[in-house]
Amino acid sequence: MHFKILISVLSLFMAGTLTAQKLSRTEKKIVKTITQNNADAIAFLEQVVNINSGTLNANGVKEVGMVFKDAFESINFDSRWIEMPPEMGRAGHLFAETSGNKGKKLLLIGHLDTVFEEDSPFQKFKMVNDSIAHAPGGNDMKGGDVIVLYALKALHENGLLGDAQITVAFTGDEESTGKPLSISRKDLVEAAKRSDIALGFETSTGFNYATVARRGASGWAVEVEGKRAHSSGVFSERTGAGAIFEMSRILHQFYTDVRGEDLLTFNPGTVLGGTFVNFDASTSKGDVFGKSNVVAQKALAKGGLRFISEEQ
């Protein structure tokens, strides 16, 4: 029963289009509670969005986690912060659980980190109109986290969580997973093994839709070495085209050959080129030195790959 009610609550949160005659008495009470809590939910979203929690900002990720921890404890969830080893460079995870013993065992998954690090120019929540906001990580995925919290809050306020078996798992490194996975995903895997149903709340693709499968993900890198020389000799047999032109040729060939393959996407996210190139994989930042009258000696591209099968 708890699972069915939770699905109803989440549908109401995300669609908001069900008419009164379609709702049961219990659902009508939940709708009333959701309506009453709507302004608080938006204010809560603004609060957590305005705390920078880029994956590499461990203090910020934990600060957001503590805000959610207090909120879950206020609706009688037992919450705990799970620290990661310092050498991993990741903050940790928030887990919150009920102590009931009836119904399906649910695992509700979210994450606290975003792709917007402390030096990003996009940092603050801003309402555009009465129903749209610009918010760093608002969709991916603090908005989903708030939906989880306020759906459970609505159930709690209507006395529907007393016997429920629910685990909420908000990881702190979804955007850039800590290594090794045997440590960073240990608690999530264990929670999944003792659950009957797992639901993730990241990035809605539209009202009334749910994703039931995900493609595999991997990464790739290309490094090109050219011959450093004066630019007056570029394209000559002795000098060649240089590393940047060669990188652009390779990437364009990837674009030509790979683009359009069903369910396969191939994205270069970072390109650096010049005389000297430095790239720090741990922070995904780099710098280059080069001059317009010098043929580029080195180029580096790093990207992501999404695929439906190992063969693809």
C-alpha positions, 0 to 999 in steps of 0.5 A: 500500500505504501508503494502505491500511495508513494507513486500517487504522491509523486505523480501528483507532484510531477504532473499536477493534472489529476482531477478531483473525481479521479482521486481517492479520499486519501489522495485528496488529503495528500493533495491538500497537504501538498498544496499547503506545503508547496511554497515551503518546498520551493523555498527549501529548493531555493535554500539548497540550490544556493549552497554550492555543491559541485562534486569537488566542493566536499564541504558544500556537498556535506552542507547540503546533506546536513540540510536534508538530514535535518529535514528527514529527521523532522519526519521521523527518519533515522538519518546518517552521513557516511564519510568517504576516505579523504584520499578519494576527494569526495564528501560522502553520502546521506542515508535516511530510513524508516523503521517500519516492517510492513509493505514493499521495501523501497529505495529512493535514490538521489544525489547531492552534488551538481556539475556547477563547481565553486568557480562556475558563474551560475550559482543562484536560484532565480524565479523566471515566472510563477512556475519556472526557475533558473537554478544550478542543479535544480533539475539535476538533481536537487529538484528531484531530492526535494520531490522525494522529501516533500512526498514523504513529508506529505505521507508523514503528515497524513499518518501514512508512514508508520509501518513503511520500509523506506530507505532514501539514498542521496549520494555525494558524487554522482556527477564524478564518482569517487574511486574505487567504486567498491568504496563509493558505491558500497552502501548504495549496493547494500541498500539495493540488495535489501530493497524490493523496489528502487526508484531514481528521481534525477532529471525529469524528461516530462510529466507522466514519464518514467525511465525504466532503463539506462544506457552504459557509460564510459569515457575516452581520450585522444592525444595528438602530438605535432611538430613545433615549428614556425607557422610559416611552415605549416602544411609543408611536408617537413612541418605538417598541419600541427596538433590542433588541425589533426585533432579537428580532423579526427573529431570531425571523422568521429562526428561523420562516422558515429553520428546517427547510430541509434542509441549511441552518443559520443561527446567531446567535452574538453579540448585543449591545444597549443605548444604546452598543454596541462590537464588535471583529471581530478578537477577536469581543468587545464591550461595551455600556452601557445602563440599564433605564429607557432604550430601547435605541438600538442592537443588533448580531447576528453569525452563521454560515450553512451551505448546500449551494448558492449558490441555497440 
